[in-house]
Amino acid sequence: MQSFIQYRRIGLGVRKQLERDSEKSGFSFTQSRLPPHAQSTTHQETPSSSSSSNSANSNTSDSQRDSITSNEDEEIVEESHLGHTLTGIHVRDRTTHEGKGEKVFIVDWEGQNDPHNPRNWSVAYRVWITLNVALIAFVVGAASSTDTAVLPQAAADFGVSDVVESMTIGLYLVGFAVGAAFAGPFSETFGRNAVYIVTMFIFMIFIMASALAPNIGAQLAFRFLAGIFGATPLTCAGGSISDLWNPIEKTFAFPIYAIAGFIGPVLGPVIGSYIINLGSWRWAEWIVLIISAVVLGIIVLFQPETFPPLLLRWKAQHLRHETGNTRFSSEMEIIQKPLGSRLYEALTRSITLSSEPIVLSMALYLTVLYIVLFTFLDGYTYIFQEVYDISQGLTNVIFTGICVGILLASFLVPWRYIETKKSFANNKFVPEQRLRFAMLGAPAIPISLFWMAWTSYSHISIWSPILASTLLGYGLICIFMTAYMYIIDSYEVYAASALTFVTVTRYAIAGGMTIAGVPFYRDVSHHVVLSVLGGVSLVLMPVPYVFYKYGHVVRRRSRWAVSWDGGVGVEL
């Protein structure tokens, strides 16, 4: 709906611009204006016409032909002049790979304050759009963990073990990994909005199919497919935020998305905590479906398109229609890179960037954190039900402890925004400044894991592991926000490919480890498992500190990273 309204508004803007700028070129147009070749017609004689008549009219025909040719030449000159004088139009020759031919009028924004440029929309409107994207991330994230709240009931219904039923979570995460590899190129071909709406609709179909699954095989298959189509916000959200916010504004804009998206998996068990009271574990899927339908309605009715190349393509279409000149074109149209080529380029570049120290280190760090988070979904059952003997429903509600920690990290955002703004003002900003979030949160991960591992005894207050989980949530979101913003600033134009590798890696491995989490906690004990996870996170804890000090050296030696000269990203 909003995309249609947006398309109409761009058309009105084009008409106003032509009316205003055409005076400078002396070129007048009307909406019904035809291309030059359609305006030139000649009178044709029948073969039976007399030769004297042909002879008498020959001079007149020649004169008319010369006049028509002259008029066409004049119109071409006028149109070329219009292309040069219209604000935001860049006239250039076609490059070799674009084919030979006349000059092309590349359509761009009408100055820095063009109202159709998403970055010029009001702050309140851009926050609203960002929240809409965050809602999608919240829903698909919640769907990843809601099943943990009813895992014993679903396993009993299908006559399988808890380990087998936990595959519904693991395969969903693996589906995330598969879908993340394709979502980015699709959004760069069809636009963000179309991909959000279509994938969300298909995601809902497979969630509904999971709720109706007659056996464990069908449930596993449908959950995997739901994960594939639910992966869209994992890769496209970064692009949407870049469409809307400049590097300074992203300091507070990205946490809006990150916090809401990260809360999803944490609140999933809370949403499903008392589902069993409704009579069936299947209500875990029905509740997700209902929430998804509400979110999809919001996206369809209120979410505009934010992908600048597509918006400029719409503008070029209106210019061609209004002027009859086919040389108006956006970069997206003239390059005409097919979807298959985009997919191949995205996948191969993602693999290539996997050798980058920054990308590899952040991928490893986030993978460990996601293993901690999703195996925690299994560990909570053993800690609070087995040790503290509380109900299944209340155990799932205790996940709000992690949620509180995530929200506490939001209080750091205003401070980081002020610091980043000062750095840009003094031309001293470098991507490594983003790592201060992680430097404040990294120690919280091993501390919280060791704390929970060795204080979760029945003779110690239940509030001890709950507070430990709060500290864990704080550390997780600090590192998550840092990793994404640091990669985006370090690789800019190649950030999508780098983030694709990071996303695919962490969800594929975390999905496998989630399945292994149940026997680990059951056979080894939560004390040992949490201690091992704490030890691994302790080994990785220096990562943000190392890159804060030496990251600029790593970027300087990279063929893909960018240097920041005076607060401005410069490709190396």
Legacy VTK file of the C-alpha trace (Angstrom):
# vtk DataFile Version 3.0
C-alpha trace
ASCII
DATASET POLYDATA
POINTS 572 float
0.000 0.000 0.000
2.660 2.507 1.044
4.836 1.533 -1.927
1.973 2.342 -4.313
1.390 5.711 -2.650
5.128 6.327 -2.708
5.278 5.590 -6.455
2.499 8.112 -7.085
4.253 10.749 -4.972
7.477 10.312 -6.921
5.481 10.846 -10.125
4.013 14.095 -8.777
7.496 15.194 -7.738
8.815 14.538 -11.240
6.055 16.672 -12.805
6.791 19.551 -10.442
10.512 19.307 -11.174
9.934 19.340 -14.937
7.645 22.347 -14.686
10.264 24.167 -12.631
13.460 23.133 -14.445
12.117 23.136 -18.002
12.030 26.934 -17.951
15.812 26.934 -17.662
16.131 24.792 -20.818
13.383 26.455 -22.853
11.862 23.008 -23.347
8.104 22.656 -22.899
6.356 19.347 -22.395
2.891 17.906 -21.803
1.888 14.637 -20.248
0.466 13.499 -23.585
3.615 14.391 -25.528
4.655 11.754 -28.068
8.217 10.759 -28.967
9.562 12.537 -32.068
9.227 9.543 -34.389
5.508 9.218 -33.543
4.830 12.838 -34.473
6.239 12.682 -38.011
3.832 11.356 -40.648
3.901 11.794 -44.397
1.260 11.615 -47.048
1.618 8.490 -49.211
0.374 8.386 -52.814
-1.197 5.292 -54.374
0.676 3.545 -57.229
-1.989 4.763 -59.689
-1.137 8.423 -59.126
-0.012 10.231 -62.266
3.642 10.994 -62.808
2.790 14.650 -63.257
1.269 14.714 -59.797
4.407 13.092 -58.355
6.549 15.581 -60.138
4.436 18.482 -58.939
4.600 17.344 -55.344
8.254 16.274 -55.281
9.567 19.651 -54.262
6.892 19.941 -51.579
7.686 16.443 -50.218
11.383 17.229 -50.097
10.617 20.449 -48.272
8.370 18.673 -45.778
10.991 15.961 -45.199
13.655 18.564 -44.559
11.302 20.383 -42.176
10.481 17.151 -40.287
14.155 16.240 -40.036
14.954 19.718 -38.797
12.195 19.553 -36.182
13.415 16.165 -34.987
16.970 17.479 -34.679
15.726 20.495 -32.753
13.759 18.269 -30.373
16.808 16.063 -29.791
18.869 19.160 -28.987
16.135 20.478 -26.689
15.816 17.129 -24.903
19.571 16.865 -24.491
19.584 20.369 -23.052
16.777 19.346 -20.696
18.819 16.346 -19.569
21.723 18.671 -18.755
19.633 21.243 -16.911
17.394 18.985 -14.800
18.600 18.889 -11.223
19.997 15.506 -10.237
20.493 14.255 -13.815
23.996 13.170 -14.837
24.599 12.911 -18.606
27.314 10.479 -19.647
28.334 8.069 -22.399
27.487 4.421 -22.048
30.387 2.296 -20.863
31.572 -0.749 -22.805
29.582 -3.305 -20.803
26.444 -1.144 -21.064
26.407 -1.308 -24.839
26.969 1.306 -27.524
24.566 4.101 -28.285
23.609 7.660 -27.486
24.335 9.374 -24.211
22.305 8.267 -21.236
20.701 10.497 -18.589
21.456 8.920 -15.208
18.723 9.767 -12.693
19.790 10.674 -9.159
18.295 12.548 -6.217
17.259 16.152 -6.731
19.903 17.560 -4.417
20.848 16.663 -0.864
17.398 17.579 0.470
15.324 15.540 -1.985
12.181 14.593 -0.006
11.999 11.222 -1.775
15.403 10.184 -0.424
14.705 7.967 2.637
17.485 9.651 4.605
15.612 12.964 4.351
12.396 11.683 5.907
11.621 12.877 9.426
13.398 11.174 12.319
10.091 10.014 13.806
9.025 8.415 10.513
12.374 6.672 10.068
12.206 5.363 13.638
8.744 3.992 12.878
10.045 2.233 9.742
12.989 0.803 11.675
10.619 -0.496 14.347
8.567 -2.226 11.655
11.654 -4.088 10.453
12.503 -4.878 14.073
9.007 -6.353 14.503
9.705 -8.834 11.710
13.007 -9.765 13.364
11.213 -10.162 16.686
8.594 -12.527 15.265
10.976 -14.808 13.374
13.309 -14.784 16.378
10.498 -15.709 18.756
9.479 -18.538 16.426
12.973 -20.000 16.783
12.548 -20.627 20.496
8.815 -20.839 21.238
8.875 -24.602 20.699
11.282 -25.059 23.599
8.447 -24.150 25.970
6.392 -27.156 24.858
9.161 -29.526 23.836
8.208 -32.380 26.248
4.543 -32.245 25.218
5.324 -32.264 21.481
7.806 -35.118 21.911
5.241 -37.169 23.820
2.553 -36.473 21.207
4.753 -37.752 18.371
6.252 -40.559 20.448
9.855 -39.376 20.071
12.604 -38.344 22.476
13.292 -34.783 23.553
16.491 -34.851 21.472
14.558 -35.615 18.282
11.949 -32.963 19.042
14.711 -30.403 19.704
15.596 -30.760 16.027
12.616 -28.490 15.309
14.673 -25.669 16.811
17.973 -26.749 15.246
16.557 -27.154 11.738
14.760 -23.839 12.001
18.126 -22.170 12.703
19.757 -24.078 9.841
16.928 -22.772 7.650
17.922 -19.284 8.780
21.439 -19.987 7.511
20.170 -21.139 4.101
17.712 -18.273 3.655
20.219 -15.623 4.727
22.430 -16.488 1.759
19.687 -15.549 -0.716
17.695 -12.776 0.970
20.207 -9.985 0.280
20.459 -10.411 -3.525
16.671 -10.745 -3.781
16.167 -7.459 -1.906
18.668 -5.735 -4.209
16.675 -6.917 -7.237
13.047 -6.497 -6.155
13.409 -4.007 -3.286
13.205 -4.423 0.486
9.447 -4.145 0.831
8.506 -6.803 -1.708
10.915 -9.293 -0.149
9.698 -8.574 3.393
6.046 -9.054 2.422
6.449 -12.135 0.217
8.811 -14.012 2.535
6.707 -13.135 5.596
3.617 -14.524 3.898
5.351 -17.781 2.928
6.870 -17.980 6.426
3.333 -17.878 7.870
2.225 -20.697 5.565
4.943 -23.002 6.870
4.329 -22.004 10.496
0.689 -22.955 9.961
1.816 -26.213 8.369
3.993 -26.889 11.428
0.965 -26.410 13.662
-0.967 -28.951 11.581
1.916 -31.416 11.161
0.639 -35.021 11.471
4.026 -36.494 12.401
7.552 -35.533 13.443
8.925 -35.738 9.893
6.410 -33.214 8.594
7.028 -30.906 11.545
10.790 -30.956 11.008
10.419 -30.260 7.271
7.976 -27.398 7.759
10.070 -25.823 10.519
13.132 -25.917 8.264
11.234 -24.242 5.412
9.809 -21.653 7.810
13.365 -20.834 8.857
14.429 -20.288 5.241
11.722 -17.696 4.610
12.036 -16.187 8.074
15.686 -15.298 7.469
14.911 -12.110 5.532
15.414 -9.558 8.342
18.744 -11.165 9.300
20.391 -9.832 6.146
17.968 -7.256 4.715
17.521 -5.290 7.937
21.097 -4.015 7.797
20.385 -2.734 4.292
17.131 -1.093 5.374
18.902 0.704 8.208
21.652 1.876 5.850
18.942 3.157 3.483
17.458 5.300 6.247
20.312 6.452 8.475
23.738 7.998 8.010
26.763 6.597 9.923
26.222 8.903 12.901
22.517 8.147 13.178
23.128 4.400 12.897
24.666 4.601 16.366
21.165 4.830 17.844
19.153 3.403 14.923
20.812 0.009 14.708
20.320 -0.764 18.426
16.577 -0.197 17.904
16.578 -3.114 15.499
19.187 -5.187 17.337
17.517 -5.030 20.748
14.069 -5.893 19.398
15.500 -8.651 17.199
17.546 -10.161 20.016
14.653 -10.082 22.450
12.660 -12.322 20.098
14.492 -15.614 20.864
14.556 -14.713 24.563
10.840 -14.009 24.841
9.893 -16.983 22.658
9.804 -19.362 25.639
7.916 -16.740 27.661
5.270 -16.515 24.934
4.923 -20.274 25.018
5.236 -20.622 28.785
1.577 -21.431 29.476
0.573 -22.678 26.018
0.013 -26.157 27.426
-2.888 -24.751 29.442
-4.681 -24.100 26.160
-4.908 -27.834 25.568
-2.202 -28.513 22.976
1.443 -27.759 22.286
0.345 -26.759 18.750
-0.815 -23.439 20.147
2.876 -22.479 20.296
2.786 -22.331 16.485
-0.689 -20.774 16.352
0.360 -17.911 18.634
3.386 -17.210 16.411
1.108 -17.291 13.369
-1.306 -14.788 14.919
1.495 -12.384 15.855
3.002 -12.796 12.373
-0.330 -11.916 10.748
-0.517 -8.694 12.769
3.050 -7.765 11.828
2.439 -8.571 8.148
-0.615 -6.324 8.199
1.478 -3.476 9.584
4.159 -3.999 6.923
1.648 -4.136 4.049
-0.262 -1.050 5.192
2.450 1.215 6.592
5.931 0.171 5.430
7.346 2.196 2.495
10.089 1.116 0.131
13.531 2.293 1.295
15.928 0.833 -1.303
17.337 3.944 -3.068
18.207 2.269 -6.423
14.611 1.070 -6.777
13.205 4.491 -5.866
15.444 6.085 -8.497
14.250 3.483 -10.979
10.669 4.597 -10.290
11.740 8.201 -10.818
13.373 7.315 -14.143
10.190 5.569 -15.285
8.173 8.702 -14.549
10.688 10.885 -16.396
10.499 8.669 -19.473
6.717 8.772 -19.371
6.469 12.526 -18.901
9.071 13.532 -21.502
8.854 10.684 -23.990
12.644 10.466 -23.803
13.889 6.896 -23.291
17.399 8.005 -22.365
16.412 8.721 -18.755
17.613 5.727 -16.774
18.684 4.776 -13.263
21.927 2.958 -12.565
19.884 -0.073 -11.531
18.267 -0.233 -14.987
21.290 0.453 -17.124
23.490 -2.126 -15.391
20.701 -4.736 -15.639
22.464 -7.347 -13.526
20.288 -10.500 -13.498
19.246 -12.166 -10.252
21.353 -15.250 -10.947
24.427 -13.081 -11.345
23.655 -11.247 -8.100
23.258 -14.534 -6.233
26.507 -15.917 -7.626
28.384 -12.719 -6.837
26.982 -12.541 -3.301
27.814 -16.154 -2.505
31.314 -16.106 -3.985
32.174 -12.787 -2.361
30.892 -14.053 0.996
33.226 -17.035 0.711
36.111 -14.765 -0.300
35.518 -12.406 2.632
35.579 -15.348 5.036
39.364 -15.101 4.966
39.256 -11.535 6.308
40.505 -11.461 9.936
37.767 -9.031 11.010
34.969 -11.063 9.410
36.335 -14.403 10.603
36.867 -13.229 14.180
33.435 -11.624 14.482
31.803 -14.680 12.913
33.548 -16.943 15.423
32.634 -14.701 18.337
28.953 -14.436 17.363
28.779 -18.177 16.674
29.930 -18.932 20.211
27.425 -16.450 21.613
24.572 -18.015 19.669
25.627 -21.471 20.831
25.502 -20.118 24.385
22.096 -18.515 23.816
20.346 -21.430 22.141
21.853 -24.174 24.294
20.705 -22.026 27.206
17.181 -22.772 26.035
17.840 -26.398 26.963
19.862 -25.641 30.084
17.147 -23.576 31.729
15.005 -26.700 32.035
17.691 -28.561 33.975
18.697 -25.609 36.134
15.305 -24.382 37.263
13.108 -27.469 37.009
15.576 -30.091 38.190
17.559 -28.008 40.719
14.918 -25.585 42.006
11.881 -27.769 41.312
9.689 -25.047 39.789
7.011 -25.562 37.137
7.620 -25.737 33.411
5.625 -22.560 32.808
7.466 -20.528 35.435
10.822 -21.784 34.165
10.070 -20.297 30.758
8.972 -17.003 32.325
12.405 -16.702 33.983
13.862 -16.073 30.508
12.800 -12.481 31.105
16.004 -12.173 33.150
18.001 -12.218 29.899
15.528 -9.739 28.417
16.120 -7.312 31.302
19.861 -7.463 30.659
19.331 -6.697 26.968
17.231 -3.672 27.822
19.829 -2.444 30.326
22.358 -2.216 27.505
20.108 0.322 25.769
21.147 2.915 28.373
24.611 2.910 26.793
23.253 4.015 23.407
22.844 7.781 24.125
26.385 7.961 25.490
27.801 6.190 22.420
25.772 8.442 20.110
27.178 11.593 21.705
30.731 10.223 21.483
30.307 9.196 17.837
28.827 12.573 16.911
31.806 14.339 18.482
34.236 12.090 16.575
32.584 12.903 13.258
32.521 16.603 14.081
36.282 16.505 14.733
36.958 14.248 11.713
38.380 11.582 14.010
35.879 8.767 13.589
37.200 5.267 12.838
35.195 1.999 12.825
37.096 0.717 15.862
35.159 3.163 18.020
32.125 0.932 17.512
33.949 -1.733 19.554
33.478 0.158 22.796
30.075 -1.461 23.126
31.718 -4.895 23.062
34.562 -3.845 25.330
31.974 -3.015 27.982
30.022 -6.224 27.389
32.639 -8.891 26.614
33.667 -9.597 30.253
29.999 -10.089 31.177
29.718 -13.300 29.124
32.273 -15.530 30.913
31.439 -13.966 34.299
27.730 -14.728 33.899
28.350 -18.287 32.681
30.732 -19.187 35.508
28.418 -17.439 37.960
25.434 -19.503 36.853
27.453 -22.723 36.583
28.671 -22.708 40.174
25.858 -21.003 42.068
22.899 -22.947 40.666
22.439 -25.258 43.647
19.254 -25.857 45.572
20.779 -24.429 48.751
21.643 -21.145 46.987
18.918 -18.594 46.238
17.220 -18.933 42.863
17.919 -15.245 42.337
21.605 -15.989 41.845
21.243 -17.754 38.455
18.509 -15.290 37.488
20.841 -12.323 38.036
23.572 -14.204 36.178
21.231 -14.545 33.192
20.581 -10.785 33.312
24.314 -10.128 33.051
24.468 -12.596 30.148
21.756 -10.710 28.241
23.622 -7.445 28.722
26.856 -8.910 27.351
25.196 -10.651 24.399
23.517 -7.543 23.008
26.625 -5.370 23.475
28.691 -7.728 21.319
25.926 -8.280 18.763
25.473 -4.533 18.160
29.223 -4.029 17.944
29.922 -6.835 15.489
27.340 -5.678 12.951
28.157 -1.966 13.085
31.908 -2.634 12.997
31.620 -4.849 9.912
29.309 -2.369 8.150
31.719 0.536 8.750
34.814 -1.519 7.888
33.556 -2.905 4.565
30.759 -0.488 3.542
29.882 -1.549 -0.040
30.957 -5.135 0.703
29.299 -5.225 4.126
26.307 -7.228 2.873
28.557 -10.042 1.693
30.527 -10.010 4.941
27.352 -10.087 7.041
25.970 -12.917 4.936
28.958 -15.091 5.834
28.659 -14.149 9.509
24.925 -14.910 9.563
25.151 -18.220 7.693
28.018 -19.426 9.892
26.510 -18.626 13.257
23.060 -20.015 12.539
24.286 -23.195 10.855
26.605 -24.083 13.750
24.218 -22.882 16.470
21.469 -25.006 14.897
23.606 -28.122 15.163
24.692 -27.371 18.717
21.110 -26.811 19.837
20.342 -30.426 19.007
23.399 -31.539 20.986
22.467 -29.358 23.960
19.839 -31.685 25.399
22.134 -34.737 25.881
24.974 -32.472 27.047
22.952 -31.020 29.894
21.344 -34.368 30.722
24.461 -36.561 30.646
27.242 -34.158 31.647
25.421 -31.753 34.039
24.780 -28.065 33.646
27.737 -27.175 35.906
30.248 -28.627 33.446
28.478 -27.484 30.247
28.192 -23.891 31.403
31.794 -23.933 32.596
32.983 -25.132 29.187
30.960 -22.424 27.458
32.355 -19.881 29.918
35.894 -21.043 29.167
35.408 -20.703 25.400
33.906 -17.233 25.785
36.814 -16.292 28.054
39.269 -17.233 25.289
37.376 -15.025 22.811
36.900 -12.130 25.220
40.050 -10.249 24.032
38.758 -10.048 20.426
37.162 -6.564 20.658
40.149 -5.203 22.618
42.638 -6.506 20.036
40.724 -5.017 17.111
40.198 -1.755 18.965
43.974 -1.351 19.125
45.084 -2.983 15.864
41.942 -2.966 13.703
43.169 -0.035 11.607
46.284 -2.029 10.716
44.186 -5.021 9.658
41.951 -2.832 7.503
44.949 -1.169 5.869
46.279 -4.554 4.752
42.923 -5.770 3.460
41.901 -5.549 -0.197
38.199 -5.335 0.756
38.114 -3.074 3.801
37.946 0.718 3.663
40.101 3.331 5.309
38.555 6.241 7.149
40.261 9.488 6.202
38.952 12.404 8.230
35.823 10.559 9.260
34.988 9.563 5.678
35.214 5.991 4.431
37.707 5.595 1.582
38.061 2.300 -0.274
41.579 0.930 -0.068
LINES 1 573
572 0 1 2 3 4 5 6 7 8 9 10 11 12 13 14 15 16 17 18 19 20 21 22 23 24 25 26 27 28 29 30 31 32 33 34 35 36 37 38 39 40 41 42 43 44 45 46 47 48 49 50 51 52 53 54 55 56 57 58 59 60 61 62 63 64 65 66 67 68 69 70 71 72 73 74 75 76 77 78 79 80 81 82 83 84 85 86 87 88 89 90 91 92 93 94 95 96 97 98 99 100 101 102 103 104 105 106 107 108 109 110 111 112 113 114 115 116 117 118 119 120 121 122 123 124 125 126 127 128 129 130 131 132 133 134 135 136 137 138 139 140 141 142 143 144 145 146 147 148 149 150 151 152 153 154 155 156 157 158 159 160 161 162 163 164 165 166 167 168 169 170 171 172 173 174 175 176 177 178 179 180 181 182 183 184 185 186 187 188 189 190 191 192 193 194 195 196 197 198 199 200 201 202 203 204 205 206 207 208 209 210 211 212 213 214 215 216 217 218 219 220 221 222 223 224 225 226 227 228 229 230 231 232 233 234 235 236 237 238 239 240 241 242 243 244 245 246 247 248 249 250 251 252 253 254 255 256 257 258 259 260 261 262 263 264 265 266 267 268 269 270 271 272 273 274 275 276 277 278 279 280 281 282 283 284 285 286 287 288 289 290 291 292 293 294 295 296 297 298 299 300 301 302 303 304 305 306 307 308 309 310 311 312 313 314 315 316 317 318 319 320 321 322 323 324 325 326 327 328 329 330 331 332 333 334 335 336 337 338 339 340 341 342 343 344 345 346 347 348 349 350 351 352 353 354 355 356 357 358 359 360 361 362 363 364 365 366 367 368 369 370 371 372 373 374 375 376 377 378 379 380 381 382 383 384 385 386 387 388 389 390 391 392 393 394 395 396 397 398 399 400 401 402 403 404 405 406 407 408 409 410 411 412 413 414 415 416 417 418 419 420 421 422 423 424 425 426 427 428 429 430 431 432 433 434 435 436 437 438 439 440 441 442 443 444 445 446 447 448 449 450 451 452 453 454 455 456 457 458 459 460 461 462 463 464 465 466 467 468 469 470 471 472 473 474 475 476 477 478 479 480 481 482 483 484 485 486 487 488 489 490 491 492 493 494 495 496 497 498 499 500 501 502 503 504 505 506 507 508 509 510 511 512 513 514 515 516 517 518 519 520 521 522 523 524 525 526 527 528 529 530 531 532 533 534 535 536 537 538 539 540 541 542 543 544 545 546 547 548 549 550 551 552 553 554 555 556 557 558 559 560 561 562 563 564 565 566 567 568 569 570 571
